[in-house]
Amino acid sequence: MPDIKQVLSDEIRRLARKEIRIATQALEKSVSMLRHQLAEEKKLVVNLEKRLSALDKVSPFAAAQSCKSEAPVKLRMNAKGIVRLRKKLNVTQEMLAALLDVAPHTVSLWEQGRTSPRAVQKEKLCALRSTGKREVKKQITALQAAKKEEKPQA
């Protein structure tokens, strides 16, 4: 005759495992679903980072304009910073003015501290901070080529 204590103990364990399995089954499904969603979100982030790096390669100005947030960000730019940036990029005031689409005299006034750039120019200046000398030279040559093409038509 089997031991009644052992039989009851085995039956209680079996029923407990069954109840635990039933209770955790819903959690396992939700965990599986969340893992799937997380994998999709990671793929999306990787995709967006690739697109952002492609935009940065095209033009720092386009990247700065495409990444504008809803809340305005206060950009800090002073006269010494503009002079430092211009010297770092090894460009003249005229070249910087051409890049920013302003008059050369305006750049001179910024550097003297008499006036400060507007928000649009501040964004462009901030985008130039992360731009290298080679990229700036390419942009300047492209602008000069565009001006040469416009002159015969005028």
Backbone as a chain_set.jsonl record, in Angstrom:
{"seq": "MPDIKQVLSDEIRRLARKEIRIATQALEKSVSMLRHQLAEEKKLVVNLEKRLSALDKVSPFAAAQSCKSEAPVKLRMNAKGIVRLRKKLNVTQEMLAALLDVAPHTVSLWEQGRTSPRAVQKEKLCALRSTGKREVKKQITALQAAKKEEKPQA", "coords": {"N": [[0.829, -1.168, 0.0], [0.589, 2.189, -0.963], [2.252, 5.013, 0.439], [0.262, 7.331, 2.018], [0.88, 9.93, 2.641], [2.967, 10.558, 0.894], [1.655, 10.321, -1.596], [-0.3, 12.344, -1.449], [1.408, 14.568, -1.22], [2.768, 14.493, -3.707], [0.586, 14.905, -5.422], [-0.232, 17.466, -4.642], [2.035, 18.963, -5.417], [1.938, 18.552, -8.216], [-0.522, 19.8, -8.867], [0.092, 22.401, -8.035], [2.188, 23.113, -9.801], [0.743, 23.07, -12.173], [-1.106, 25.167, -11.743], [0.669, 27.324, -11.495], [1.784, 27.324, -14.063], [-0.487, 28.013, -15.565], [-0.977, 30.563, -14.508], [1.334, 31.987, -15.24], [1.358, 31.884, -17.969], [0.011, 33.908, -19.42], [1.667, 36.064, -18.83], [4.042, 35.235, -20.069], [3.285, 35.358, -22.749], [2.856, 38.137, -23.047], [5.422, 39.09, -22.49], [6.821, 37.974, -24.622], [5.597, 39.318, -26.749], [6.352, 41.96, -26.148], [9.135, 41.766, -26.411], [9.304, 41.322, -29.128], [8.276, 43.762, -30.099], [10.266, 45.474, -29.103], [12.478, 44.639, -30.599], [11.645, 45.484, -33.144], [11.563, 48.255, -32.718], [14.271, 48.762, -32.241], [15.325, 48.19, -34.763], [14.118, 50.245, -36.192], [15.325, 52.5, -35.007], [18.007, 52.132, -35.77], [17.707, 52.373, -38.525], [16.827, 55.052, -38.708], [19.09, 56.361, -37.689], [20.928, 55.803, -39.694], [19.782, 57.229, -41.81], [20.02, 59.811, -40.786], [22.819, 60.112, -40.638], [23.362, 60.024, -43.337], [22.134, 62.374, -44.155], [23.765, 64.219, -42.828], [26.094, 63.887, -44.266], [25.385, 64.903, -46.724], [24.735, 67.689, -46.416], [25.551, 69.932, -43.87], [23.858, 72.006, -43.257], [21.35, 71.246, -44.2], [20.897, 69.084, -42.543], [20.768, 70.358, -40.087], [18.471, 71.858, -40.431], [16.564, 69.873, -40.839], [16.463, 68.59, -38.434], [15.196, 70.166, -36.655], [13.626, 70.915, -33.632], [10.446, 71.027, -31.923], [10.387, 72.803, -29.743], [11.997, 75.897, -29.372], [15.494, 76.174, -29.481], [17.936, 77.819, -27.663], [20.578, 79.243, -29.181], [23.965, 79.867, -28.675], [26.129, 82.381, -29.6], [28.864, 84.383, -29.985], [30.877, 87.354, -30.672], [33.649, 86.76, -30.535], [33.532, 84.021, -30.828], [32.635, 83.738, -33.443], [34.787, 84.794, -34.876], [36.765, 82.959, -34.1], [35.688, 80.607, -35.163], [35.734, 81.207, -37.892], [38.475, 81.473, -38.337], [39.3, 78.917, -37.643], [38.155, 77.411, -39.671], [39.553, 78.481, -41.716], [38.76, 80.537, -43.527], [37.822, 83.516, -45.331], [36.164, 86.642, -44.451], [34.436, 87.247, -46.518], [34.068, 84.768, -47.732], [32.823, 83.35, -45.65], [30.55, 84.891, -45.444], [29.372, 84.302, -47.903], [28.821, 81.6, -47.539], [26.898, 81.754, -45.543], [24.988, 83.24, -46.712], [24.813, 86.05, -46.502], [25.728, 89.553, -46.358], [29.172, 90.573, -46.751], [29.894, 92.692, -45.103], [28.154, 92.403, -43.01], [29.127, 90.162, -41.65], [31.476, 91.259, -40.747], [30.472, 93.177, -38.948], [29.333, 91.454, -37.066], [31.619, 90.226, -36.054], [32.855, 92.363, -34.849], [31.176, 92.793, -32.806], [29.113, 94.553, -32.856], [26.636, 93.97, -33.928], [24.421, 91.115, -33.798], [24.057, 87.77, -35.04], [21.057, 86.669, -36.721], [18.492, 84.242, -35.912], [18.388, 82.282, -37.932], [20.894, 82.495, -39.185], [22.444, 81.906, -36.964], [21.858, 79.22, -36.582], [22.984, 78.172, -38.901], [25.656, 78.866, -38.472], [26.172, 77.339, -36.189], [25.91, 74.835, -37.318], [28.104, 74.902, -38.961], [30.118, 74.669, -37.119], [30.517, 71.973, -36.642], [31.493, 71.152, -39.011], [34.052, 70.24, -41.278], [37.197, 71.552, -42.622], [37.622, 70.728, -45.277], [35.057, 70.089, -46.211], [33.862, 72.601, -46.058], [35.401, 73.994, -47.923], [34.605, 72.618, -50.24], [31.918, 73.392, -50.344], [32.199, 76.142, -50.703], [33.499, 76.26, -53.196], [31.475, 75.16, -54.741], [29.51, 77.127, -54.453], [30.82, 79.293, -55.674], [31.041, 78.314, -58.274], [28.362, 78.194, -58.943], [27.748, 80.908, -58.937], [29.307, 81.766, -61.08], [27.992, 80.546, -63.16], [25.611, 81.917, -63.118], [26.28, 84.556, -63.84], [26.773, 84.827, -66.751], [24.147, 84.695, -67.685], [22.925, 86.983, -66.747]], "CA": [[0.0, 0.0, 0.0], [1.424, 3.378, -1.034], [2.22, 5.938, 1.57], [-0.716, 8.385, 1.735], [1.561, 11.224, 2.748], [3.711, 10.743, -0.349], [0.679, 10.498, -2.67], [-0.852, 13.704, -1.309], [2.475, 15.52, -1.506], [2.963, 14.493, -5.161], [-0.597, 15.521, -6.043], [-0.173, 18.912, -4.358], [3.075, 19.51, -6.295], [1.43, 18.533, -9.591], [-1.53, 20.847, -8.992], [0.762, 23.698, -7.894], [2.867, 23.383, -11.072], [-0.301, 23.36, -13.159], [-1.613, 26.516, -11.455], [1.737, 28.28, -11.817], [1.852, 27.372, -15.514], [-1.651, 28.773, -16.032], [-0.82, 31.961, -14.084], [2.448, 32.641, -15.935], [1.188, 31.767, -19.415], [-0.324, 35.229, -19.949], [2.877, 36.878, -18.729], [4.973, 34.797, -21.098], [2.813, 35.903, -24.025], [3.107, 39.576, -23.088], [6.873, 39.27, -22.578], [7.181, 37.649, -25.997], [5.123, 40.415, -27.585], [7.19, 43.127, -25.861], [10.44, 41.529, -27.02], [9.122, 41.526, -30.568], [8.166, 45.211, -30.301], [11.582, 46.051, -28.848], [13.311, 44.345, -31.768], [11.2, 46.376, -34.219], [11.993, 49.617, -32.37], [15.718, 48.834, -32.459], [15.529, 48.272, -36.208], [13.721, 51.592, -36.592], [16.362, 53.435, -34.552], [19.168, 51.937, -36.642], [17.336, 52.945, -39.81], [16.817, 56.508, -38.586], [20.471, 56.816, -37.535], [21.537, 55.745, -41.026], [19.259, 58.362, -42.583], [20.598, 61.031, -40.234], [24.216, 60.215, -41.063], [23.338, 60.349, -44.767], [21.829, 63.801, -44.243], [24.951, 64.952, -42.401], [27.068, 63.839, -45.349], [24.918, 65.741, -47.825], [24.947, 69.087, -46.066], [25.266, 70.174, -42.457], [22.737, 72.942, -43.149], [20.12, 70.474, -44.372], [20.721, 68.284, -41.327], [20.351, 71.25, -39.012], [17.088, 72.252, -40.656], [15.666, 68.725, -40.731], [16.441, 68.123, -37.05], [14.621, 71.192, -35.787], [12.63, 70.417, -32.702], [9.302, 71.91, -31.734], [10.766, 73.859, -28.81], [13.159, 76.616, -29.87], [16.699, 76.014, -28.685], [18.701, 79.055, -27.675], [21.929, 79.008, -29.641], [24.859, 80.908, -28.191], [27.169, 82.732, -30.552], [29.333, 85.743, -29.736], [31.811, 87.875, -31.668], [34.9, 85.998, -30.494], [33.239, 82.693, -31.354], [32.55, 83.822, -34.903], [36.163, 84.962, -35.36], [37.434, 81.681, -33.877], [35.159, 79.651, -36.138], [36.217, 81.584, -39.218], [39.906, 81.141, -38.413], [39.414, 77.454, -37.599], [37.811, 76.918, -41.005], [40.493, 79.092, -42.638], [38.012, 81.239, -44.571], [37.746, 84.962, -45.176], [34.83, 87.132, -44.127], [33.63, 87.154, -47.732], [33.7, 83.36, -47.913], [31.843, 83.022, -44.617], [29.314, 85.573, -45.826], [28.78, 83.544, -49.007], [28.269, 80.369, -46.973], [25.73, 82.058, -44.722], [24.073, 84.001, -47.547], [24.692, 87.412, -45.973], [26.729, 90.467, -46.906], [30.448, 90.521, -46.017], [29.875, 93.732, -44.075], [27.398, 91.853, -41.882], [30.059, 89.318, -40.896], [32.384, 92.192, -40.071], [29.756, 93.745, -37.796], [29.205, 90.384, -36.065], [32.916, 90.01, -35.426], [33.143, 93.53, -34.006], [30.25, 92.763, -31.688], [28.121, 95.63, -33.002], [25.348, 93.298, -34.143], [24.505, 89.663, -33.613], [23.346, 87.059, -36.111], [19.678, 86.241, -36.494], [18.355, 82.828, -35.565], [18.701, 81.442, -39.1], [22.345, 82.492, -39.343], [23.018, 81.213, -35.814], [21.742, 77.786, -36.864], [23.99, 77.835, -39.907], [26.963, 78.956, -37.818], [26.306, 76.162, -35.323], [26.136, 73.688, -38.196], [29.48, 75.01, -39.445], [31.033, 74.258, -36.047], [30.81, 70.544, -36.769], [31.909, 70.904, -40.382], [35.5, 70.308, -41.459], [37.725, 72.494, -43.618], [37.435, 70.202, -46.632], [33.645, 70.238, -46.579], [33.624, 74.03, -46.267], [36.012, 74.35, -49.21], [33.735, 72.081, -51.289], [30.73, 74.237, -50.412], [32.587, 77.438, -51.266], [33.721, 76.092, -54.64], [30.163, 74.964, -55.368], [28.859, 78.445, -54.511], [31.51, 80.096, -56.689], [30.659, 77.77, -59.577], [26.978, 78.608, -59.184], [27.773, 82.337, -59.265], [29.868, 81.906, -62.432], [26.945, 80.149, -64.099], [24.559, 82.955, -63.118], [26.769, 85.792, -64.453], [26.511, 84.934, -68.196], [22.729, 84.865, -67.951], [22.495, 88.329, -66.364]], "C": [[0.887, 1.25, 0.0], [1.222, 4.271, 0.194], [1.317, 7.115, 1.214], [-0.083, 9.766, 1.78], [2.291, 11.538, 1.446], [2.767, 11.01, -1.517], [0.103, 11.912, -2.629], [0.185, 14.772, -1.657], [2.724, 15.625, -3.013], [1.798, 15.18, -5.875], [-0.608, 17.032, -5.829], [0.874, 19.578, -5.242], [2.585, 19.597, -7.735], [0.42, 19.644, -9.816], [-0.916, 22.249, -8.898], [1.48, 24.073, -9.186], [1.868, 23.749, -12.152], [-0.835, 24.775, -12.97], [-0.58, 27.585, -11.802], [1.854, 28.443, -13.331], [0.711, 28.202, -16.079], [-1.479, 30.259, -15.71], [0.264, 32.685, -14.882], [2.305, 32.614, -17.455], [0.876, 33.138, -20.042], [0.894, 36.153, -19.899], [3.892, 36.508, -19.798], [4.579, 35.339, -22.463], [3.116, 37.396, -24.122], [4.606, 39.873, -23.171], [7.346, 38.998, -24.002], [6.782, 38.781, -26.941], [6.003, 41.658, -27.386], [8.59, 42.966, -26.453], [10.385, 41.754, -28.529], [9.039, 43.023, -30.885], [9.511, 45.898, -30.102], [12.519, 45.817, -30.026], [12.939, 45.252, -32.932], [11.655, 47.807, -33.964], [13.496, 49.775, -32.582], [16.036, 48.946, -33.938], [15.201, 49.67, -36.709], [14.777, 52.615, -36.2], [17.594, 53.332, -35.442], [18.907, 52.569, -38.003], [17.378, 54.468, -39.772], [18.232, 57.062, -38.413], [21.201, 56.791, -38.871], [21.085, 56.923, -41.876], [19.857, 59.675, -42.097], [22.045, 61.195, -40.656], [24.291, 60.538, -42.555], [23.027, 61.826, -44.964], [23.036, 64.637, -43.845], [25.993, 64.98, -43.506], [26.676, 64.763, -46.491], [25.224, 67.202, -47.536], [24.645, 69.291, -44.595], [24.095, 71.128, -42.275], [21.417, 72.199, -43.269], [19.848, 69.638, -43.135], [20.239, 69.15, -40.179], [18.892, 71.648, -39.185], [16.131, 71.089, -40.491], [15.528, 68.245, -39.296], [15.859, 69.165, -36.105], [13.569, 70.572, -34.891], [11.509, 71.433, -32.573], [9.653, 73.086, -30.821], [12.008, 74.57, -29.341], [14.344, 76.454, -28.911], [17.495, 77.301, -28.792], [20.14, 78.737, -28.031], [22.804, 80.174, -29.219], [25.96, 81.136, -29.21], [27.576, 84.17, -30.264], [30.387, 86.119, -30.764], [33.1, 87.058, -31.702], [34.701, 84.593, -31.065], [33.177, 82.677, -32.867], [33.953, 83.955, -35.5], [36.917, 83.634, -35.241], [36.988, 80.639, -34.904], [35.703, 79.937, -37.536], [37.695, 81.226, -39.374], [40.121, 79.631, -38.403], [39.153, 76.857, -38.976], [38.717, 77.485, -42.089], [39.773, 79.728, -43.834], [38.02, 82.736, -44.282], [36.324, 85.356, -44.789], [33.912, 87.015, -45.336], [33.161, 85.716, -47.967], [32.642, 82.933, -46.903], [30.497, 83.662, -44.947], [28.604, 84.819, -46.955], [28.147, 82.257, -48.492], [26.961, 80.622, -46.231], [24.672, 82.856, -45.477], [23.745, 85.363, -46.916], [25.761, 88.267, -46.631], [28.025, 90.356, -46.103], [30.516, 91.55, -44.889], [29.147, 93.236, -42.822], [28.3, 90.985, -41.01], [31.037, 90.186, -40.125], [31.727, 92.791, -38.825], [29.567, 92.702, -36.693], [30.511, 90.224, -35.303], [33.329, 91.181, -34.541], [32.235, 93.566, -32.78], [29.202, 93.865, -31.755], [26.721, 95.071, -33.213], [25.535, 91.814, -33.878], [23.682, 88.984, -34.7], [21.906, 86.733, -35.719], [19.652, 84.744, -36.27], [18.757, 81.91, -36.727], [20.211, 81.35, -39.286], [23.027, 81.787, -38.169], [22.96, 79.703, -36.025], [22.794, 77.359, -37.872], [25.392, 77.878, -39.314], [27.201, 77.745, -36.918], [26.522, 74.895, -36.147], [27.565, 73.704, -38.736], [30.491, 74.577, -38.391], [31.445, 72.803, -36.198], [31.259, 70.163, -38.176], [33.419, 71.074, -40.491], [35.894, 71.279, -42.556], [37.456, 72.02, -45.042], [36.004, 70.375, -47.106], [33.313, 71.697, -46.86], [34.203, 74.464, -47.602], [35.158, 73.84, -50.378], [32.498, 72.964, -51.461], [31.043, 75.584, -51.047], [32.815, 77.318, -52.764], [32.399, 75.874, -55.375], [29.42, 76.289, -55.484], [29.499, 79.324, -55.578], [31.156, 79.615, -58.092], [29.236, 78.18, -59.928], [26.921, 80.08, -59.566], [28.306, 82.562, -60.677], [28.828, 81.538, -63.484], [25.852, 81.198, -64.19], [25.007, 84.204, -63.862], [26.525, 85.865, -65.951], [25.044, 85.167, -68.524], [22.277, 86.293, -67.676], [22.944, 89.371, -67.325]], "O": [[1.798, 1.382, 0.817], [0.185, 4.265, 0.858], [1.564, 7.817, 0.233], [-0.477, 10.663, 1.034], [2.233, 12.665, 0.955], [3.066, 11.86, -2.355], [0.028, 12.591, -3.654], [-0.134, 15.763, -2.314], [2.876, 16.728, -3.538], [2.003, 15.943, -6.819], [-0.954, 17.788, -6.737], [0.624, 20.661, -5.77], [2.797, 20.61, -8.401], [0.481, 20.351, -10.822], [-1.348, 23.169, -9.593], [1.397, 25.219, -9.627], [2.121, 24.644, -12.959], [-0.999, 25.506, -13.946], [-0.927, 28.633, -12.346], [2.005, 29.558, -13.829], [0.924, 29.013, -16.98], [-1.796, 31.115, -16.536], [0.126, 33.874, -15.17], [3.077, 33.272, -18.152], [1.43, 33.478, -21.088], [1.122, 36.934, -20.823], [4.534, 37.387, -20.372], [5.44, 35.735, -23.248], [3.579, 37.87, -25.16], [5.011, 40.813, -23.854], [8.19, 39.727, -24.524], [7.549, 39.154, -27.829], [6.355, 42.329, -28.357], [9.167, 43.937, -26.946], [11.31, 42.309, -29.121], [9.665, 43.492, -31.836], [9.859, 46.808, -30.855], [13.274, 46.713, -30.404], [13.821, 45.741, -33.638], [12.083, 48.498, -34.889], [13.945, 50.819, -33.055], [16.918, 49.711, -34.329], [15.914, 50.219, -37.548], [15.091, 53.509, -36.986], [18.164, 54.354, -35.826], [19.783, 53.224, -38.568], [17.899, 55.103, -40.689], [18.539, 58.131, -38.94], [22.012, 57.675, -39.146], [21.887, 57.543, -42.574], [20.166, 60.554, -42.901], [22.465, 62.3, -40.999], [25.195, 61.253, -42.985], [23.597, 62.465, -45.848], [23.303, 65.666, -44.466], [26.699, 65.974, -43.671], [27.54, 65.341, -47.15], [25.894, 67.871, -48.322], [23.592, 68.87, -44.117], [23.408, 71.075, -41.255], [20.471, 72.482, -42.533], [18.698, 69.496, -42.72], [19.396, 68.727, -39.387], [18.156, 71.763, -38.205], [14.998, 71.283, -40.05], [14.562, 67.554, -38.973], [16.013, 69.057, -34.888], [12.726, 69.798, -35.343], [11.616, 72.56, -33.056], [9.267, 74.224, -31.089], [12.975, 73.911, -29.723], [14.202, 76.583, -27.695], [17.705, 77.817, -29.89], [20.839, 78.051, -27.285], [22.427, 81.334, -29.386], [26.639, 80.198, -29.629], [26.741, 85.074, -30.292], [30.748, 85.312, -31.62], [33.585, 86.705, -32.776], [35.596, 84.045, -31.707], [33.613, 81.718, -33.503], [34.272, 83.313, -36.501], [37.623, 83.231, -36.166], [37.804, 79.889, -35.441], [36.084, 79.022, -38.266], [38.113, 80.735, -40.423], [41.018, 79.123, -39.077], [39.833, 75.923, -39.4], [38.672, 77.043, -43.237], [40.126, 79.491, -44.99], [38.2, 83.165, -43.142], [35.408, 84.534, -44.795], [32.728, 86.714, -45.186], [32.016, 85.477, -48.35], [31.683, 82.242, -47.249], [29.443, 83.056, -44.755], [27.378, 84.712, -46.958], [27.072, 81.862, -48.944], [26.037, 79.81, -46.282], [23.591, 83.118, -44.951], [22.586, 85.765, -46.813], [26.601, 87.76, -47.374], [27.986, 90.076, -44.904], [31.125, 91.302, -43.848], [29.498, 93.616, -41.705], [28.247, 91.061, -39.783], [31.385, 89.881, -38.984], [32.359, 92.896, -37.774], [29.634, 93.037, -35.51], [30.523, 90.103, -34.078], [34.078, 90.997, -33.582], [32.506, 94.293, -31.825], [28.474, 94.079, -30.785], [25.739, 95.637, -32.732], [26.657, 91.324, -33.75], [22.724, 89.56, -35.216], [21.589, 86.548, -34.544], [20.666, 84.062, -36.42], [19.395, 80.879, -36.514], [20.749, 80.267, -39.517], [24.062, 81.145, -38.347], [23.904, 78.989, -35.688], [23.422, 76.311, -37.72], [26.224, 77.024, -39.62], [28.301, 77.193, -36.89], [27.236, 73.987, -35.721], [28.166, 72.65, -38.944], [31.601, 74.165, -38.729], [32.588, 72.442, -35.915], [31.39, 68.98, -38.49], [33.994, 71.962, -39.86], [35.055, 71.764, -43.315], [37.105, 72.817, -45.911], [35.758, 70.759, -48.25], [32.568, 71.998, -47.793], [33.568, 75.22, -48.337], [35.0, 74.533, -51.383], [32.082, 73.248, -52.584], [30.253, 76.108, -51.831], [32.374, 78.178, -53.527], [32.223, 76.348, -56.497], [28.772, 76.551, -56.497], [28.797, 80.024, -56.307], [30.989, 80.429, -59.001], [28.941, 78.479, -61.086], [26.131, 80.463, -60.428], [27.823, 83.439, -61.393], [28.781, 82.133, -64.56], [25.23, 81.35, -65.242], [24.168, 84.866, -64.472], [26.088, 86.919, -66.412], [24.732, 85.779, -69.545], [21.337, 86.77, -68.31], [22.656, 90.552, -67.134]]}, "num_chains": 1, "name": "protein.A"}
